[in-house]
Amino acid sequence: MNYMKRFAGLVCAVAAIVFFASCSKDKESGSLSFDSPAVFLSAGQTVTVGFKSVNLQNLSVTNKPTGWSEPTIDVAAQTLTITAPGSFDDDEVKTGSVVLAGSPKGGSSVSATLFVGVVESEDLSGKPANSYIVSKPEHNYLFDAMHKGDGTSSLATASVDVVWQSKSGLIQYTELRDGKVSFYVGADSDDEEKIKEGNAVIGAYDAGGTLIWSWHIWAVNYNPETSKVLFNGYNMMDRNLGALANDNSTTDKILASYGLYYQWGRKDPFIGPASYNAANGASASMYNGGGSRVYLKTEVSSAEAGTMDYAVRNPLTFIVGVAGSEYDWLWSAHSDALWSASQKTVNDPCPYGWRVAPSGAFDNLAIVGTPAVGDEAKYGWTLTDGNAESFFIGAGRRRYDNGKILNIYNPVPAEAQSRNTATEAQPWEGLYWTSDAGSGAQSPAFYFWFEKKTSGGNVEYDVPYARANGMQVRCVREK
């Protein structure tokens, strides 16, 4: 009797398993995606965008922007036709999301989201460079993805993506479209008339997924053509490359004024510090195109890592200089021509029409005023050539030997004991690369330097320094 009950129970259990397996097989999975992440239209325009639907039925639009017509689905062609409103009032919005949904047989619904917007597009392809200033909110920007920053050397670009950005979601809807990088930048959350500010690097990848070139995107409410200073005959930007301000009135402004750091001769920037006083040398946060954190890497210069090819393929890697490389990030192929004092080069990091300032632009600059007690909180000086003036932040450098940010001047103990707070007030220093290569040695390059002394060289220029250091850059107008 007990045996028969156990047997009957086993049969029921097996039957239940078979029934469950049968039901599971009846459930199917499906997928849905748009061919592009976003569509940008003009008022009243109709566009058709493709999508990929695998094993789905009952496709429908479950969301659209307020005031927009119902999109038309062509299941056979796998396209969605969208028409933007011809005009806008309180019932229509210019941007929003279209959500397409469907369900597999016996499975849960899946969906795909497409950003749509009546926004202006600006093509920057006619202004080739390694850095692009974008300053218009809610705009679609494009630039040539098939050539390097000089506009001539060809690239086998198969895809593009955000390498890093200073804010999650700063650069949106990045894609390769007809040989061009296409991306979107929204408005500041506090002021819709201003662009969402920050810095980013967008990379070009070949068919194998190898990064082959990259470009700096400088999203900033700033026009260098109307805000520049004439120093020693050079029209110079009045802020550092990548800076979002040029002001030391608050700690937030100090941090925003740092800008980005560059190793001499490299085109790609490194992000600034996490705090205004760079207290522990830590970098600010960075994010990839999906919003995940990415981090700065360091690699010691070597025959493998100390090459231009390696530097181009690894814009997130700070290449540390060592004695064997003469404290250059390049191991052996030292080049004085990576940046030039006379012309813009393929590795120049400045926007179109601008280049790294030569040392002559900083000739005979002097501090305006006299250091006093309390100046240690200012983190910078206003400098003058006797005619024009510009504020320079004391942003220090990324050290050549470890890549960490250091903007604190560390005198030896004997000097520290004799320091006077009036004449040596601030504990920081300003270090700015020039485009001039050092003379008489392969590794050093010239830089412009200022710090705390009121006499005897408080501002210096044409000073050689190890090229592996990461320092600030000011751009001057090409002549």
Rosetta blueprint (number, residue, H / E / L):
1 M L
2 N H
3 Y H
4 M H
5 K H
6 R H
7 F H
8 A H
9 G H
10 L H
11 V H
12 C H
13 A H
14 V H
15 A H
16 A H
17 I H
18 V H
19 F H
20 F H
21 A H
22 S H
23 C H
24 S H
25 K H
26 D H
27 K L
28 E L
29 S L
30 G L
31 S E
32 L E
33 S E
34 F E
35 D L
36 S L
37 P L
38 A E
39 V E
40 F E
41 L E
42 S L
43 A L
44 G L
45 Q L
46 T E
47 V E
48 T E
49 V E
50 G E
51 F E
52 K E
53 S E
54 V E
55 N L
56 L L
57 Q E
58 N E
59 L E
60 S E
61 V E
62 T E
63 N E
64 K L
65 P L
66 T L
67 G L
68 W L
69 S L
70 E L
71 P L
72 T E
73 I E
74 D E
75 V L
76 A L
77 A L
78 Q L
79 T E
80 L E
81 T E
82 I E
83 T E
84 A L
85 P L
86 G L
87 S L
88 F L
89 D L
90 D L
91 D L
92 E L
93 V L
94 K L
95 T E
96 G E
97 S E
98 V E
99 V E
100 L E
101 A E
102 G E
103 S E
104 P L
105 K L
106 G L
107 G L
108 S L
109 S L
110 V E
111 S E
112 A E
113 T E
114 L E
115 F E
116 V E
117 G E
118 V E
119 V L
120 E E
121 S E
122 E E
123 D E
124 L L
125 S L
126 G L
127 K L
128 P L
129 A L
130 N L
131 S E
132 Y E
133 I E
134 V E
135 S L
136 K L
137 P L
138 E L
139 H E
140 N E
141 Y E
142 L E
143 F E
144 D E
145 A L
146 M L
147 H E
148 K L
149 G L
150 D L
151 G L
152 T L
153 S L
154 S E
155 L L
156 A L
157 T L
158 A L
159 S E
160 V E
161 D E
162 V E
163 V E
164 W E
165 Q E
166 S L
167 K L
168 S L
169 G L
170 L L
171 I L
172 Q E
173 Y E
174 T E
175 E E
176 L E
177 R E
178 D L
179 G L
180 K E
181 V E
182 S E
183 F E
184 Y E
185 V E
186 G L
187 A E
188 D L
189 S L
190 D L
191 D L
192 E L
193 E L
194 K L
195 I E
196 K L
197 E L
198 G E
199 N E
200 A E
201 V E
202 I E
203 G E
204 A E
205 Y E
206 D L
207 A L
208 G L
209 G L
210 T L
211 L E
212 I E
213 W E
214 S E
215 W E
216 H E
217 I E
218 W E
219 A E
220 V L
221 N L
222 Y L
223 N L
224 P L
225 E L
226 T L
227 S L
228 K E
229 V E
230 L E
231 F E
232 N L
233 G L
234 Y E
235 N E
236 M E
237 M E
238 D L
239 R L
240 N L
241 L L
242 G L
243 A L
244 L L
245 A L
246 N L
247 D L
248 N L
249 S L
250 T L
251 T H
252 D H
253 K H
254 I H
255 L H
256 A H
257 S H
258 Y L
259 G L
260 L L
261 Y E
262 Y E
263 Q E
264 W L
265 G L
266 R L
267 K L
268 D L
269 P L
270 F E
271 I L
272 G L
273 P E
274 A L
275 S L
276 Y L
277 N L
278 A L
279 A L
280 N L
281 G L
282 A L
283 S E
284 A L
285 S L
286 M E
287 Y E
288 N L
289 G L
290 G L
291 G L
292 S L
293 R E
294 V E
295 Y L
296 L L
297 K E
298 T E
299 E E
300 V E
301 S L
302 S L
303 A L
304 E L
305 A L
306 G L
307 T L
308 M H
309 D H
310 Y H
311 A H
312 V H
313 R H
314 N L
315 P L
316 L L
317 T E
318 F E
319 I E
320 V E
321 G L
322 V L
323 A H
324 G H
325 S H
326 E L
327 Y L
328 D L
329 W L
330 L L
331 W L
332 S L
333 A L
334 H L
335 S L
336 D L
337 A L
338 L L
339 W L
340 S L
341 A L
342 S L
343 Q L
344 K L
345 T L
346 V L
347 N L
348 D L
349 P L
350 C L
351 P L
352 Y L
353 G L
354 W E
355 R E
356 V E
357 A L
358 P L
359 S H
360 G H
361 A H
362 F H
363 D L
364 N L
365 L L
366 A E
367 I E
368 V L
369 G L
370 T L
371 P L
372 A L
373 V L
374 G L
375 D H
376 E H
377 A H
378 K L
379 Y L
380 G E
381 W E
382 T E
383 L E
384 T E
385 D L
386 G L
387 N L
388 A L
389 E E
390 S E
391 F E
392 F E
393 I E
394 G L
395 A L
396 G L
397 R E
398 R E
399 R L
400 Y L
401 D L
402 N L
403 G L
404 K L
405 I E
406 L E
407 N L
408 I E
409 Y L
410 N L
411 P L
412 V L
413 P H
414 A H
415 E H
416 A H
417 Q H
418 S L
419 R L
420 N L
421 T L
422 A L
423 T L
424 E L
425 A L
426 Q L
427 P L
428 W E
429 E L
430 G E
431 L E
432 Y E
433 W E
434 T E
435 S E
436 D E
437 A E
438 G L
439 S L
440 G L
441 A L
442 Q L
443 S L
444 P E
445 A E
446 F E
447 Y E
448 F E
449 W E
450 F E
451 E L
452 K L
453 K L
454 T L
455 S L
456 G L
457 G L
458 N L
459 V E
460 E E
461 Y E
462 D E
463 V E
464 P E
465 Y E
466 A E
467 R L
468 A L
469 N L
470 G E
471 M E
472 Q E
473 V L
474 R L
475 C E
476 V E
477 R E
478 E L
479 K L
